[in-house]
């Protein structure tokens, strides 16, 4: 087998044993890597009903064929396991350098089982793995943890949890490279419940490639697609570069999704960040796009330092417009706190906006005013430390909303919404409603890009789509989900594969994949891989109770946005229900997910035993 | 001041500081001790909205004037703090010897603040307190913990958490003396979140009594009330002695409260226990009643040993009739597991019965049959270890019920119902619905005893009451709640105060209190103390959002029991609503609890600042 090592490191924290887990070639062929192998592994190894915070839950850190090869977009890995928010498997993607290092470790990924009595660190260095006591680091921030472990293992990369993960906070994430986050499913709490403080990886091995010379040539050629002036200019202001445009389009989530226009959008934009607090752009392994930020500033007398990066678009909108907060310094400080405490910026921002609305509506005693920058920072810290008002949402936003009788927690299946407005991206709304992971913007393509500049004929998208309607969206939503699922199987950054427009990069990606693995794919098989791996995820969620009837959007979206360029376009609940029906038919799902026939069609006959009720 | 030391030990786990907390004399005069001082302290020191599992939450271990004096019924203490189940303060009472020792420690109680980074033990020996690292005991059962600490501190008493508390399991309790539990509010998880593994107390001081000679005389006289043959015979079979009678009365909770008659009641009765597995009765400090059990048996090849005690009535019914399980050995093993893992038997039993009903109704995949003794044991262990199906309810029964769409979780305000059937004790149902603590059988008196044998004229109860109706129950429910609240302020066992019948013991108790504290109480002031301290609890719950509209019973009770001597007596929801209104009026509460006028009437003017909205 080429492009992969064909094995996972299999670590049992309950008894301290470490073994190799051989990945069958038949899995590799059909599911390729990343999401696919992680999901297949979980389907095989996860008990039927694991308690998310119990020892039965599994955590998988996975790579694909490209990790460790240095191609653009592959500085990335995926973490999967049962989310404490949904009670179902979620996969969460994160950039940086840890994935690249894991791709050079001799293992395609790591499977973590069980639960340790004492805090531990998993060390995988130069192909050798061991567990070490972590008592000295328990309670430390991810920054201190990473610094300590990098001194101990020079050249290594670190993935760790902060105090929030240790104390099972719902919003806890897993931070790698100090600035990147496997975010919203709350997998930091799973790692904390297992008492695994950190994973240290130092590779040094070369990925076994099918045709190394061809790969090297194509890799060098591929990178030039991203070094041209247009790309560089396009990403100059980072992912938050489009904040003002989104507000102008009326789809910048504002005031807890009550509005889509934020009058102060400019004040929190990527341009403003560039002009003021940016130190320099940052990057993931091998990527010249440099969409990441590092910033230096201060807020309320507290320093924000470049070592913790800078706010992404999601972070900017969640702590900014969603809370009516126009203070970029406060956003930067909240971002830094999230990275150090190990909590997810989207989840926390949605929580704070909820509290602001609850305060306005008199459902909580404490006053938290819209736009109060100091409150954003204070509550962020409170969530991580389980203190004060912020601490009240640390056991889950939905739970607290039920406690105070509020119906405006912006969540789907317990997962906080990301910063994309379904009323102005209705096809994405369909993905939001149906994905096994709960509200997720990384599952499908955004309507704003659907055939916008130029169609993508090889995947059958030959026209533009109206972003305000669900009509005819089911099939194209599925297509783009399958494409994105293919990205996630390679664990490639979607900013590099570029699903639409003149830079549609999939032919190059497939050629690189052939050089790496020896396997040529056409566009159909590419989509099929994505479809298979989506089906694996849906088998897992179906097993954990996911039914079509669960698929819905928060009630708020049935009302129109009050103003701006996306006003007067509510998501009609009947249309959504109808589109969900079309979508399930397009996927060949029944209420509970993939049918036996669908799995046969996808060449996944061995998974029929996992069909719910099958 | 006499009868108390007038100070609490004030321990801050966040910074490791330990101080004395002086209890104002004005508190002592009006609130006496136990529940009263604990609630007053919490009202003063608890932030407005603490996260139950965060460092802001407080844990109070409290005694009253009688702890440490050796009188019958005072081998007891109370633990209070914000419950993770309700988000509101709950006080939980537990017997044994720890309370007696704490009463001889030089402190009336312990206030625990903050959260430690590393597991700690609080040691209070010979009047000196210190924190010690507990890393070696983290992960150990309460049995091993107690054994280790008693070797280290001979003669000390230990209160500790097991693995369940450490891992924040919803059902986690605090175990003292290996066999006694501060049970259902989930305060074990609070202790775990604080990373406090255990409290070790060795006293040796004498309580400063007002008139030691008189006290000694009266104490000696008082004990004879419990050494007579009738009392000894009455308690011969322990608290589970009445199982068959309850079934005959149609109020033995059976099949998750679907029935009140268990055909196999005899097989799990206290008589059967006595005839088979009982080793000998056990007792709390100074008590000749000996209602506790120690048993030896085995189930499924696993030994049940006397060191972990034996099942109480609540445990017997929860693991027995409620689950249709007639295997006493399995009940005894499940009881032992609960004590060692540190989980509450009622909470777990109600959870298992729920799972059995969910399985029968096809809401979960796993088959868990009614009456499956092995499943009772297996799921009990799973809850504590967060494994398998049991692990699914470890984050809260209500939460899991919502996840699978079940409406038959037998809880009130998130707290599992104890083993008393409100359809056949409708006055108790009123207390269930209204108590700030959620379903609680220790708040009021049971209708089955209301004036049954003989009235209690000094508290105005001069006739018998129909147990099947709510008519005229509001006032008498309040009276008995106030009486029980007085018990809880003295932290006296209600089996010894005996609220009704020829042994109505309150005149003796008040005389003992006068000897201890120098303060004579009449019956009115006795009830007023109870009423004040109930009001303190309700101020706390009101502050945390408790409103009259929250007070209700599970829907199941609006349907009649299908057979037996209590059939055809549903709790009428309209009558309940009306009785709740009467009850609030009788207490002088508005929607949110005590009004300023009521507090004035009770001599609690200093608490008016805590009135909600006041």
Interface residues (C-beta under 8 A of the other chain):
Chain A: X47 X48 X49 X50 X51 X52 X53 X54 X55 X56 X84 X87 X115 X117 X118 X135 X138 X139 X167 X168 X193 X364 X365 X366 X385 X386 X387 X388 X389 X391 X392 X394 X395 X399 X403 X404 X545
Chain B: X47 X48 X49 X50 X51 X52 X53 X54 X55 X56 X84 X87 X115 X117 X118 X135 X138 X139 X167 X168 X193 X364 X365 X366 X385 X386 X387 X388 X389 X390 X391 X392 X394 X395 X399 X403 X404 X545
